[in-house]
Amino acid sequence: MDFLTNTLSGINFQLIFQLTCLALIVISGPVIIFLLSANNGDL
């Protein structure tokens, strides 16, 4: 059980959250452009 406690305390959840948010922002740009082109530029 010590291994699990040490592993969980070593994980930086703030870093994971920030990287997840960054990935969502970076991925959302091309997705919006793809959706616009799929609808012939009509929102």
PyMOL Python script that loads the backbone (N, CA, C, O; Angstrom):
from pymol import cmd

cmd.read_pdbstr("""\
ATOM      1  N   MET A   1       0.827  -1.198   0.000  1.00  0.00           N
ATOM      2  CA  MET A   1       0.000   0.000   0.000  1.00  0.00           C
ATOM      3  C   MET A   1       0.867   1.256   0.000  1.00  0.00           C
ATOM      4  O   MET A   1       0.430   2.315  -0.450  1.00  0.00           O
ATOM      5  N   ASP A   2       2.091   1.140   0.502  1.00  0.00           N
ATOM      6  CA  ASP A   2       2.985   2.289   0.482  1.00  0.00           C
ATOM      7  C   ASP A   2       3.310   2.715  -0.943  1.00  0.00           C
ATOM      8  O   ASP A   2       3.434   3.905  -1.234  1.00  0.00           O
ATOM      9  N   PHE A   3       3.447   1.731  -1.829  1.00  0.00           N
ATOM     10  CA  PHE A   3       3.765   2.054  -3.225  1.00  0.00           C
ATOM     11  C   PHE A   3       2.658   2.900  -3.852  1.00  0.00           C
ATOM     12  O   PHE A   3       2.934   3.874  -4.552  1.00  0.00           O
ATOM     13  N   LEU A   4       1.392   2.518  -3.593  1.00  0.00           N
ATOM     14  CA  LEU A   4       0.266   3.259  -4.149  1.00  0.00           C
ATOM     15  C   LEU A   4       0.210   4.675  -3.587  1.00  0.00           C
ATOM     16  O   LEU A   4      -0.046   5.626  -4.326  1.00  0.00           O
ATOM     17  N   THR A   5       0.445   4.820  -2.296  1.00  0.00           N
ATOM     18  CA  THR A   5       0.412   6.147  -1.671  1.00  0.00           C
ATOM     19  C   THR A   5       1.530   7.023  -2.222  1.00  0.00           C
ATOM     20  O   THR A   5       1.306   8.197  -2.518  1.00  0.00           O
ATOM     21  N   ASN A   6       2.723   6.469  -2.361  1.00  0.00           N
ATOM     22  CA  ASN A   6       3.836   7.252  -2.891  1.00  0.00           C
ATOM     23  C   ASN A   6       3.618   7.615  -4.352  1.00  0.00           C
ATOM     24  O   ASN A   6       4.002   8.702  -4.785  1.00  0.00           O
ATOM     25  N   THR A   7       3.009   6.723  -5.109  1.00  0.00           N
ATOM     26  CA  THR A   7       2.759   7.003  -6.519  1.00  0.00           C
ATOM     27  C   THR A   7       1.730   8.112  -6.666  1.00  0.00           C
ATOM     28  O   THR A   7       1.912   9.025  -7.471  1.00  0.00           O
ATOM     29  N   LEU A   8       0.647   8.043  -5.894  1.00  0.00           N
ATOM     30  CA  LEU A   8      -0.390   9.062  -5.997  1.00  0.00           C
ATOM     31  C   LEU A   8       0.108  10.420  -5.522  1.00  0.00           C
ATOM     32  O   LEU A   8      -0.283  11.448  -6.077  1.00  0.00           O
ATOM     33  N   SER A   9       0.959  10.442  -4.509  1.00  0.00           N
ATOM     34  CA  SER A   9       1.479  11.719  -4.024  1.00  0.00           C
ATOM     35  C   SER A   9       2.496  12.300  -5.003  1.00  0.00           C
ATOM     36  O   SER A   9       2.741  13.507  -4.991  1.00  0.00           O
ATOM     37  N   GLY A  10       3.086  11.465  -5.841  1.00  0.00           N
ATOM     38  CA  GLY A  10       4.074  11.938  -6.802  1.00  0.00           C
ATOM     39  C   GLY A  10       3.457  12.469  -8.079  1.00  0.00           C
ATOM     40  O   GLY A  10       4.136  13.131  -8.863  1.00  0.00           O
ATOM     41  N   ILE A  11       2.171  12.189  -8.305  1.00  0.00           N
ATOM     42  CA  ILE A  11       1.515  12.641  -9.528  1.00  0.00           C
ATOM     43  C   ILE A  11       1.121  14.106  -9.353  1.00  0.00           C
ATOM     44  O   ILE A  11       0.496  14.479  -8.360  1.00  0.00           O
ATOM     45  N   ASN A  12       1.493  14.922 -10.326  1.00  0.00           N
ATOM     46  CA  ASN A  12       1.160  16.332 -10.274  1.00  0.00           C
ATOM     47  C   ASN A  12      -0.142  16.542 -11.059  1.00  0.00           C
ATOM     48  O   ASN A  12      -0.132  16.666 -12.284  1.00  0.00           O
ATOM     49  N   PHE A  13      -1.264  16.578 -10.323  1.00  0.00           N
ATOM     50  CA  PHE A  13      -2.562  16.668 -10.988  1.00  0.00           C
ATOM     51  C   PHE A  13      -2.777  18.025 -11.643  1.00  0.00           C
ATOM     52  O   PHE A  13      -3.505  18.119 -12.630  1.00  0.00           O
ATOM     53  N   GLN A  14      -2.159  19.078 -11.115  1.00  0.00           N
ATOM     54  CA  GLN A  14      -2.297  20.393 -11.728  1.00  0.00           C
ATOM     55  C   GLN A  14      -1.637  20.406 -13.108  1.00  0.00           C
ATOM     56  O   GLN A  14      -2.163  20.996 -14.052  1.00  0.00           O
ATOM     57  N   LEU A  15      -0.486  19.752 -13.213  1.00  0.00           N
ATOM     58  CA  LEU A  15       0.192  19.677 -14.503  1.00  0.00           C
ATOM     59  C   LEU A  15      -0.642  18.895 -15.513  1.00  0.00           C
ATOM     60  O   LEU A  15      -0.743  19.292 -16.674  1.00  0.00           O
ATOM     61  N   ILE A  16      -1.238  17.792 -15.080  1.00  0.00           N
ATOM     62  CA  ILE A  16      -2.093  16.998 -15.968  1.00  0.00           C
ATOM     63  C   ILE A  16      -3.290  17.822 -16.423  1.00  0.00           C
ATOM     64  O   ILE A  16      -3.663  17.780 -17.595  1.00  0.00           O
ATOM     65  N   PHE A  17      -3.898  18.576 -15.497  1.00  0.00           N
ATOM     66  CA  PHE A  17      -5.050  19.413 -15.838  1.00  0.00           C
ATOM     67  C   PHE A  17      -4.657  20.500 -16.844  1.00  0.00           C
ATOM     68  O   PHE A  17      -5.385  20.749 -17.805  1.00  0.00           O
ATOM     69  N   GLN A  18      -3.517  21.140 -16.625  1.00  0.00           N
ATOM     70  CA  GLN A  18      -3.077  22.196 -17.542  1.00  0.00           C
ATOM     71  C   GLN A  18      -2.762  21.643 -18.921  1.00  0.00           C
ATOM     72  O   GLN A  18      -3.103  22.264 -19.927  1.00  0.00           O
ATOM     73  N   LEU A  19      -2.110  20.475 -18.985  1.00  0.00           N
ATOM     74  CA  LEU A  19      -1.806  19.885 -20.283  1.00  0.00           C
ATOM     75  C   LEU A  19      -3.070  19.449 -21.011  1.00  0.00           C
ATOM     76  O   LEU A  19      -3.152  19.545 -22.235  1.00  0.00           O
ATOM     77  N   THR A  20      -4.068  18.965 -20.247  1.00  0.00           N
ATOM     78  CA  THR A  20      -5.340  18.578 -20.857  1.00  0.00           C
ATOM     79  C   THR A  20      -6.048  19.784 -21.449  1.00  0.00           C
ATOM     80  O   THR A  20      -6.558  19.722 -22.568  1.00  0.00           O
ATOM     81  N   CYS A  21      -6.082  20.888 -20.700  1.00  0.00           N
ATOM     82  CA  CYS A  21      -6.714  22.112 -21.209  1.00  0.00           C
ATOM     83  C   CYS A  21      -5.979  22.626 -22.444  1.00  0.00           C
ATOM     84  O   CYS A  21      -6.613  23.050 -23.411  1.00  0.00           O
ATOM     85  N   LEU A  22      -4.660  22.592 -22.418  1.00  0.00           N
ATOM     86  CA  LEU A  22      -3.882  23.043 -23.566  1.00  0.00           C
ATOM     87  C   LEU A  22      -4.170  22.177 -24.789  1.00  0.00           C
ATOM     88  O   LEU A  22      -4.308  22.690 -25.899  1.00  0.00           O
ATOM     89  N   ALA A  23      -4.258  20.875 -24.587  1.00  0.00           N
ATOM     90  CA  ALA A  23      -4.540  19.967 -25.704  1.00  0.00           C
ATOM     91  C   ALA A  23      -5.925  20.247 -26.286  1.00  0.00           C
ATOM     92  O   ALA A  23      -6.096  20.232 -27.505  1.00  0.00           O
ATOM     93  N   LEU A  24      -6.919  20.504 -25.422  1.00  0.00           N
ATOM     94  CA  LEU A  24      -8.267  20.796 -25.912  1.00  0.00           C
ATOM     95  C   LEU A  24      -8.281  22.084 -26.725  1.00  0.00           C
ATOM     96  O   LEU A  24      -8.948  22.154 -27.757  1.00  0.00           O
ATOM     97  N   ILE A  25      -7.557  23.100 -26.272  1.00  0.00           N
ATOM     98  CA  ILE A  25      -7.520  24.376 -26.996  1.00  0.00           C
ATOM     99  C   ILE A  25      -6.819  24.209 -28.337  1.00  0.00           C
ATOM    100  O   ILE A  25      -7.283  24.733 -29.350  1.00  0.00           O
ATOM    101  N   VAL A  26      -5.700  23.477 -28.350  1.00  0.00           N
ATOM    102  CA  VAL A  26      -4.927  23.306 -29.584  1.00  0.00           C
ATOM    103  C   VAL A  26      -5.709  22.479 -30.598  1.00  0.00           C
ATOM    104  O   VAL A  26      -5.676  22.768 -31.794  1.00  0.00           O
ATOM    105  N   ILE A  27      -6.417  21.444 -30.123  1.00  0.00           N
ATOM    106  CA  ILE A  27      -7.166  20.565 -31.030  1.00  0.00           C
ATOM    107  C   ILE A  27      -8.438  21.241 -31.544  1.00  0.00           C
ATOM    108  O   ILE A  27      -8.887  20.949 -32.653  1.00  0.00           O
ATOM    109  N   SER A  28      -9.025  22.145 -30.747  1.00  0.00           N
ATOM    110  CA  SER A  28     -10.306  22.737 -31.132  1.00  0.00           C
ATOM    111  C   SER A  28     -10.185  23.619 -32.371  1.00  0.00           C
ATOM    112  O   SER A  28     -11.148  23.739 -33.128  1.00  0.00           O
ATOM    113  N   GLY A  29      -9.026  24.239 -32.597  1.00  0.00           N
ATOM    114  CA  GLY A  29      -8.855  25.097 -33.772  1.00  0.00           C
ATOM    115  C   GLY A  29      -9.056  24.355 -35.079  1.00  0.00           C
ATOM    116  O   GLY A  29      -9.936  24.726 -35.855  1.00  0.00           O
ATOM    117  N   PRO A  30      -8.276  23.323 -35.352  1.00  0.00           N
ATOM    118  CA  PRO A  30      -8.469  22.574 -36.604  1.00  0.00           C
ATOM    119  C   PRO A  30      -9.845  21.913 -36.703  1.00  0.00           C
ATOM    120  O   PRO A  30     -10.377  21.759 -37.803  1.00  0.00           O
ATOM    121  N   VAL A  31     -10.426  21.522 -35.564  1.00  0.00           N
ATOM    122  CA  VAL A  31     -11.756  20.898 -35.602  1.00  0.00           C
ATOM    123  C   VAL A  31     -12.790  21.908 -36.096  1.00  0.00           C
ATOM    124  O   VAL A  31     -13.645  21.571 -36.914  1.00  0.00           O
ATOM    125  N   ILE A  32     -12.715  23.150 -35.601  1.00  0.00           N
ATOM    126  CA  ILE A  32     -13.656  24.182 -36.042  1.00  0.00           C
ATOM    127  C   ILE A  32     -13.476  24.472 -37.526  1.00  0.00           C
ATOM    128  O   ILE A  32     -14.458  24.631 -38.251  1.00  0.00           O
ATOM    129  N   ILE A  33     -12.222  24.541 -37.984  1.00  0.00           N
ATOM    130  CA  ILE A  33     -11.968  24.790 -39.409  1.00  0.00           C
ATOM    131  C   ILE A  33     -12.506  23.637 -40.255  1.00  0.00           C
ATOM    132  O   ILE A  33     -13.073  23.862 -41.324  1.00  0.00           O
ATOM    133  N   PHE A  34     -12.328  22.405 -39.779  1.00  0.00           N
ATOM    134  CA  PHE A  34     -12.840  21.251 -40.526  1.00  0.00           C
ATOM    135  C   PHE A  34     -14.366  21.282 -40.596  1.00  0.00           C
ATOM    136  O   PHE A  34     -14.948  21.016 -41.647  1.00  0.00           O
ATOM    137  N   LEU A  35     -15.017  21.612 -39.463  1.00  0.00           N
ATOM    138  CA  LEU A  35     -16.475  21.686 -39.477  1.00  0.00           C
ATOM    139  C   LEU A  35     -16.983  22.792 -40.391  1.00  0.00           C
ATOM    140  O   LEU A  35     -17.993  22.616 -41.074  1.00  0.00           O
ATOM    141  N   LEU A  36     -16.294  23.928 -40.411  1.00  0.00           N
ATOM    142  CA  LEU A  36     -16.692  24.997 -41.325  1.00  0.00           C
ATOM    143  C   LEU A  36     -16.553  24.566 -42.784  1.00  0.00           C
ATOM    144  O   LEU A  36     -17.425  24.853 -43.604  1.00  0.00           O
ATOM    145  N   SER A  37     -15.462  23.879 -43.104  1.00  0.00           N
ATOM    146  CA  SER A  37     -15.288  23.448 -44.492  1.00  0.00           C
ATOM    147  C   SER A  37     -16.277  22.347 -44.858  1.00  0.00           C
ATOM    148  O   SER A  37     -16.694  22.248 -46.012  1.00  0.00           O
ATOM    149  N   ALA A  38     -16.654  21.525 -43.890  1.00  0.00           N
ATOM    150  CA  ALA A  38     -17.628  20.464 -44.164  1.00  0.00           C
ATOM    151  C   ALA A  38     -19.009  21.054 -44.436  1.00  0.00           C
ATOM    152  O   ALA A  38     -19.808  20.471 -45.168  1.00  0.00           O
ATOM    153  N   ASN A  39     -19.285  22.224 -43.835  1.00  0.00           N
ATOM    154  CA  ASN A  39     -20.583  22.878 -44.060  1.00  0.00           C
ATOM    155  C   ASN A  39     -20.481  23.963 -45.113  1.00  0.00           C
ATOM    156  O   ASN A  39     -21.352  24.829 -45.187  1.00  0.00           O
ATOM    157  N   ASN A  40     -19.444  23.938 -45.924  1.00  0.00           N
ATOM    158  CA  ASN A  40     -19.209  24.937 -46.969  1.00  0.00           C
ATOM    159  C   ASN A  40     -19.158  26.341 -46.394  1.00  0.00           C
ATOM    160  O   ASN A  40     -19.626  27.286 -47.029  1.00  0.00           O
ATOM    161  N   GLY A  41     -18.601  26.491 -45.208  1.00  0.00           N
ATOM    162  CA  GLY A  41     -18.412  27.814 -44.624  1.00  0.00           C
ATOM    163  C   GLY A  41     -19.663  28.404 -44.021  1.00  0.00           C
ATOM    164  O   GLY A  41     -19.662  29.571 -43.628  1.00  0.00           O
ATOM    165  N   ASP A  42     -20.731  27.633 -43.935  1.00  0.00           N
ATOM    166  CA  ASP A  42     -22.003  28.139 -43.399  1.00  0.00           C
ATOM    167  C   ASP A  42     -22.179  27.645 -41.984  1.00  0.00           C
ATOM    168  O   ASP A  42     -22.298  26.442 -41.747  1.00  0.00           O
ATOM    169  N   LEU A  43     -22.195  28.582 -41.029  1.00  0.00           N
ATOM    170  CA  LEU A  43     -22.414  28.191 -39.635  1.00  0.00           C
ATOM    171  C   LEU A  43     -23.870  27.860 -39.412  1.00  0.00           C
ATOM    172  O   LEU A  43     -24.260  27.507 -38.299  1.00  0.00           O
TER     173      LEU A  43
END
""", "prot")
cmd.dss("prot")
cmd.show_as("cartoon", "prot")
cmd.util.cbc("prot")
cmd.orient("prot")
